[in-house]
Amino acid sequence: MAGLTLLRDAELFDPTPRGRCDLLVGGGTILAIGAGLEAPRNVPTDVVELGGARVIPGLIDGHVHLAGGGGESGPASRVPRLQLQALVGTGVTTAIGVLGTDGTTRSMAELVATTLGLRDEGLSAWCWTGSYELPLRTLTGAVRTDVAFVDPIIGVGEFAISDHRSSQPTFDEFLRLASDCHVSGLLSGKAGLLHLHLGDGRRGLELVRRAITETELPARVFHPTHVNRKTRLFAEALELAARGCTIDVTAFPVDEGEDAYSAPEAITRFLQSGVPASRLTCSSDGGGCLPTFDADGRLIAMDIGRPSSLLETLRALHSRGTPLEHALPCMTSNVAAHLRLARKGQLVAGHDADLCVLDPSLHLRHVMARGRFHVRDGKPTSSGTFERVTP
């Protein structure tokens, strides 16, 4: 019988605060949670004393360029694929991959293979089908068969609107795509969402607003991201969230004086808005290009998104006085519920053993994914196949 892990004396946030307790882990699963737990006799058990350290669910990043993003300034600007420790080493235990701008030199076959490879290395991973463009890049030739028959694919994304890099879809094309997402979700039991890249174009969320006003499609089908990139866009997104959409803020850097909200600022504003808190998610855009364009659409500067921005956002919210139980759901339980990821996002018996142990300043002490330590005592204990990590 495989060994067990007993985490003793945790200050548990599941993400709701549960006080001091112990967690027993085995077979990649949380077996029990409670006070004074003891390991079964005659079973090898790794006992880890936490001394009251905070334990939170592993972070779920719903928008990551697992196979690499970029490409907006020629072949040399293609961002390399993300390695395992770039994710688990920053507290991300579940990631959802996207292609992004480039559905030409990159493919869905590459993204699905990368997703499956990261699963083999210990991460929980899924992906969206398609890219910014129409005709949609799929694996099987259609959205419905991609979602129904390809295990890691949960919906379409990131499909671009209100951006000079989009395919400028008509309203009818947009509705057909959203309909395929919705029905594919019904057929498969998956999320069936249309995960939307929002540029800073003047049309903003007009297509989504029309769709939920003029059609029978449920508001939950539409999952717009990057909505904090412009203050006016965030105001639009709040209105749609009040009508049933779940919106996604991106943890990208924001310069002082920029007409945008940082992720901590956007999350704070959302939590104060009166809209149900369950309708907010936060993602990193990790591995993606964070470009700056001139008026003619030429790339003049580029940064790269980092999965570490989720934990940085959590620390920034905590420093603002936001209770941990209010900040955590948009990176854990809200994401799992909206993306229909069973056994994820909460630390309860029967769920996957994905968790982070934090020190008093909310830096990582341990990271466990599917019951295996990937960070222990602040040092990596695993590595990807082509990744060198010195413990």
C-alpha positions in Angstrom: 0.0 0.0 0.0 1.3 3.4 -0.9 2.3 5.7 2.0 0.2 8.5 3.4 0.9 12.1 4.4 -0.4 13.6 7.6 -0.3 17.4 7.7 -0.6 18.4 11.4 -1.8 21.6 12.9 -2.9 23.6 9.8 -4.8 26.9 9.8 -7.1 25.7 7.1 -8.9 27.9 4.5 -10.8 25.6 2.2 -11.2 28.5 1.1 -13.6 29.3 3.9 -11.7 29.5 7.2 -12.0 26.3 9.2 -9.6 26.9 12.0 -6.9 24.6 13.2 -7.0 21.0 12.0 -5.1 18.1 10.5 -5.3 16.7 6.9 -4.7 13.1 6.0 -3.7 12.6 2.3 -3.3 9.3 0.4 -3.6 8.2 -3.2 -3.6 11.8 -4.4 -6.8 12.5 -2.4 -7.7 14.2 0.8 -8.8 11.3 2.9 -9.8 13.1 6.1 -9.8 16.5 7.8 -10.2 17.0 11.5 -8.6 17.6 14.8 -6.2 15.1 16.3 -6.0 12.8 13.2 -3.8 9.7 13.5 -2.4 7.7 10.7 -3.5 4.1 10.3 -1.2 1.6 11.9 1.2 -0.3 9.8 1.0 2.2 6.9 4.1 4.3 6.1 3.2 7.9 6.9 5.1 11.1 6.3 4.1 13.4 9.2 4.6 17.1 8.5 4.2 19.5 11.4 2.9 22.9 10.2 2.7 24.7 13.5 -0.4 26.7 12.6 0.7 27.7 9.1 -2.1 28.7 6.7 -3.1 26.0 4.2 -5.1 27.0 1.1 -6.3 25.2 -2.0 -3.8 25.0 -4.8 -4.3 27.9 -7.2 -6.3 27.3 -10.5 -5.0 29.4 -13.4 -7.8 29.5 -16.0 -5.7 31.2 -18.7 -2.1 30.0 -19.4 -0.2 29.7 -22.6 1.1 26.3 -21.7 2.7 25.7 -25.1 3.9 29.3 -25.3 2.3 32.5 -26.6 3.5 35.6 -28.4 4.6 35.8 -32.0 3.3 39.3 -32.7 6.7 40.5 -33.8 7.8 37.7 -36.0 9.1 34.1 -35.4 11.7 35.1 -32.9 9.0 36.6 -30.6 7.4 33.2 -30.0 7.4 32.6 -26.2 8.7 29.1 -25.2 6.4 26.6 -23.5 6.0 26.7 -19.8 7.9 24.2 -17.6 6.4 22.4 -14.7 8.1 24.4 -11.9 7.0 27.7 -13.5 3.5 26.6 -12.4 3.7 24.4 -9.4 6.6 26.4 -8.1 4.3 29.4 -7.8 1.4 27.6 -6.2 -0.5 26.8 -9.4 -1.7 23.2 -9.2 -4.3 23.3 -12.0 -3.9 25.2 -15.3 -6.0 25.7 -18.4 -4.1 26.2 -21.6 -4.8 28.6 -24.5 -3.2 29.2 -27.9 -3.8 32.9 -28.2 -3.0 35.1 -31.2 -1.1 32.5 -33.1 -3.1 29.7 -34.5 -0.9 29.6 -37.6 2.6 28.5 -36.4 1.1 26.8 -33.3 -1.6 24.1 -33.3 -4.3 22.5 -31.2 -2.3 19.2 -31.5 0.6 20.9 -29.8 -1.5 22.4 -27.1 -3.3 19.2 -26.3 0.0 17.2 -26.3 1.6 19.8 -23.9 -1.4 19.6 -21.6 -1.2 15.8 -21.5 2.6 16.0 -20.9 2.1 18.4 -17.9 -0.4 15.9 -16.5 2.2 13.2 -16.7 4.6 15.4 -14.8 2.1 15.9 -11.9 0.1 19.0 -12.8 -3.7 19.0 -13.3 -4.2 20.5 -16.8 -7.0 21.1 -19.3 -7.2 23.4 -22.3 -9.5 25.5 -24.5 -9.8 24.8 -28.2 -9.3 27.5 -30.9 -7.4 30.7 -30.9 -8.1 34.4 -31.6 -9.4 33.7 -35.1 -12.0 32.4 -37.4 -12.1 29.9 -39.0 -11.6 28.3 -35.6 -8.5 26.1 -35.2 -9.7 22.8 -33.7 -8.3 19.3 -33.3 -11.1 17.3 -34.8 -12.5 19.8 -37.2 -15.4 21.1 -35.0 -16.0 22.6 -31.6 -18.6 20.0 -30.6 -16.4 17.0 -31.3 -13.4 18.6 -29.7 -15.2 19.2 -26.5 -17.2 15.9 -26.6 -14.4 13.5 -27.5 -11.0 15.1 -26.4 -10.6 14.7 -22.7 -8.6 17.9 -21.8 -10.7 20.3 -23.9 -13.5 22.1 -21.9 -14.6 24.9 -24.3 -13.4 27.5 -26.7 -10.8 30.2 -26.0 -9.3 32.6 -26.1 -11.4 33.9 -28.9 -10.7 37.5 -29.6 -13.2 40.4 -29.9 -12.7 44.2 -29.8 -9.1 43.8 -30.8 -7.2 44.7 -34.0 -5.8 41.1 -34.0 -9.2 39.4 -34.0 -11.0 38.1 -37.1 -13.6 40.8 -36.6 -16.5 38.3 -36.2 -20.0 39.3 -37.2 -22.8 39.0 -34.6 -24.1 35.9 -36.4 -20.7 34.2 -36.4 -20.3 35.0 -32.7 -23.7 33.5 -31.9 -22.9 30.3 -33.9 -19.7 29.9 -31.9 -21.4 30.5 -28.6 -24.1 28.1 -29.5 -21.6 25.4 -30.3 -19.9 26.0 -26.9 -23.2 25.7 -25.0 -24.4 22.6 -26.8 -21.0 20.9 -26.6 -21.1 21.5 -22.8 -24.5 19.9 -22.6 -23.4 16.8 -24.6 -20.2 16.3 -22.7 -21.0 17.5 -19.2 -18.0 19.9 -19.4 -18.0 23.6 -19.0 -18.9 24.5 -22.6 -17.8 28.1 -22.2 -16.7 30.7 -24.7 -13.6 32.2 -23.1 -13.2 35.6 -24.7 -10.0 37.7 -25.1 -11.0 41.3 -24.8 -8.9 43.9 -26.5 -9.1 47.6 -25.9 -11.3 48.4 -28.9 -14.2 50.8 -28.5 -16.9 48.1 -29.1 -15.9 46.5 -25.8 -18.4 43.8 -24.7 -21.1 44.8 -27.2 -21.3 41.3 -28.8 -21.8 39.7 -25.4 -24.4 42.3 -24.3 -26.4 41.7 -27.5 -26.2 37.9 -27.2 -27.6 37.7 -23.7 -30.3 40.4 -24.5 -31.4 39.0 -27.9 -31.0 35.3 -27.7 -31.8 32.4 -25.4 -28.1 31.6 -24.7 -27.4 31.5 -20.9 -25.2 34.4 -19.7 -22.8 31.8 -18.1 -21.6 30.7 -21.5 -19.7 33.9 -22.0 -16.5 34.2 -20.0 -14.6 37.4 -20.9 -11.1 37.9 -19.8 -8.6 40.8 -19.5 -11.6 43.0 -18.5 -9.4 45.1 -16.2 -7.3 46.3 -19.1 -9.4 49.5 -19.4 -11.5 51.2 -16.7 -14.5 51.6 -19.0 -14.2 47.9 -20.0 -14.3 46.9 -16.4 -17.4 49.0 -15.8 -19.1 47.2 -18.8 -18.0 43.8 -17.4 -19.5 44.6 -14.0 -22.8 45.2 -15.6 -22.7 41.9 -17.4 -21.7 40.1 -14.2 -24.8 41.6 -12.6 -26.7 39.9 -15.4 -25.2 36.5 -14.9 -21.8 36.4 -16.6 -18.7 35.3 -14.8 -15.8 37.7 -15.7 -12.1 37.1 -15.5 -9.5 39.7 -14.4 -5.9 39.3 -15.5 -3.0 39.7 -13.1 -0.8 41.7 -15.5 1.4 44.7 -14.5 -0.2 48.1 -14.6 1.8 51.3 -14.7 1.1 54.3 -12.5 -1.4 56.6 -14.3 -2.4 53.9 -16.8 -6.1 53.7 -17.7 -6.4 50.2 -16.3 -7.0 48.4 -13.0 -4.4 46.1 -11.5 -5.8 42.7 -10.5 -5.9 43.6 -6.8 -7.7 46.9 -7.5 -10.2 45.2 -9.9 -10.9 42.4 -7.4 -11.4 44.9 -4.6 -13.8 46.9 -6.7 -15.7 43.8 -7.7 -16.1 42.6 -4.1 -17.4 46.0 -3.2 -19.9 46.2 -6.1 -22.7 44.0 -4.7 -22.5 41.6 -7.6 -22.3 38.0 -6.3 -18.7 37.2 -5.5 -19.0 33.8 -7.2 -19.0 35.5 -10.6 -15.4 36.6 -10.5 -12.2 34.7 -11.6 -8.6 35.7 -11.8 -5.9 34.3 -14.2 -2.3 35.1 -15.0 -2.0 35.0 -18.8 1.2 33.1 -18.0 3.5 32.4 -20.9 1.6 34.9 -23.0 2.8 38.1 -24.7 1.8 41.3 -22.9 2.3 43.7 -25.9 2.2 47.4 -26.4 1.2 48.6 -29.9 1.4 51.9 -31.6 -1.5 53.6 -33.4 -0.7 51.6 -36.6 -0.8 48.3 -34.8 3.0 47.8 -34.7 4.4 46.1 -31.7 6.7 48.5 -29.8 7.2 46.7 -26.5 6.6 43.3 -25.0 6.5 41.7 -21.6 5.6 38.1 -20.8 2.8 37.0 -18.4 3.9 34.9 -15.4 1.9 32.4 -13.3 3.6 33.8 -10.2 1.3 36.9 -10.6 -1.6 35.0 -9.0 0.2 34.5 -5.7 1.5 38.1 -5.9 -2.1 39.3 -6.3 -3.1 37.3 -3.3 -0.4 38.9 -1.2 -1.3 42.4 -2.5 -4.9 41.9 -1.5 -3.9 40.6 1.9 -1.7 43.7 2.4 -4.8 45.9 1.6 -6.7 44.2 4.4 -8.8 41.9 2.2 -9.6 38.7 4.3 -8.0 35.6 2.8 -11.4 33.9 2.5 -12.6 36.8 0.3 -9.5 36.9 -1.9 -9.0 33.2 -2.5 -12.3 32.1 -4.3 -11.5 33.9 -7.6 -8.3 31.8 -7.9 -9.7 28.5 -6.4 -13.4 27.6 -5.8 -15.0 30.1 -8.3 -12.7 28.8 -11.1 -13.4 25.2 -10.3 -17.2 25.7 -10.2 -17.4 27.8 -13.4 -15.1 25.5 -15.4 -16.8 22.4 -13.9 -13.5 20.9 -12.6 -14.7 18.2 -10.2 -12.6 17.6 -7.1 -10.8 21.0 -7.5 -10.8 24.3 -5.8 -11.7 23.2 -2.2 -9.9 21.4 0.5 -12.5 18.8 1.6 -12.4 15.1 2.0 -12.7 13.3 -1.3 -11.2 16.1 -3.3 -7.8 16.1 -4.9 -4.9 16.9 -2.6 -3.9 20.1 -4.2 -2.8 22.6 -1.6 -0.3 25.3 -0.7 1.2 25.9 2.8 2.0 29.6 3.3 4.3 31.3 5.7 3.1 34.4 7.7 3.9 36.7 4.7 2.0 34.4 2.3 5.1 33.1 0.6 5.2 29.4 -0.3 6.4 26.9 2.2 5.1 23.7 0.6 3.1 22.9 -2.5 1.3 19.6 -3.0 -0.4 18.6 -6.3 -2.4 15.4 -6.6 -0.9 14.3 -3.3 2.7 14.8 -4.2 5.0 17.5 -2.9 6.5 19.7 -5.6 7.8 22.4 -3.2 8.9 21.5 0.3 10.4 23.9 2.8 10.5 26.5 0.1 12.6 24.4 -2.3 11.5 22.6 -5.5 11.3 18.8 -5.2 10.2 18.0 -8.8 11.1 19.1 -12.3 9.7 18.8 -15.7 11.3 16.4 -18.2 13.4 19.0 -19.8 13.8 21.2 -16.8 16.8 21.4 -14.4 15.9 22.1 -10.8 18.4 22.0 -8.0 16.6 21.0 -4.7 
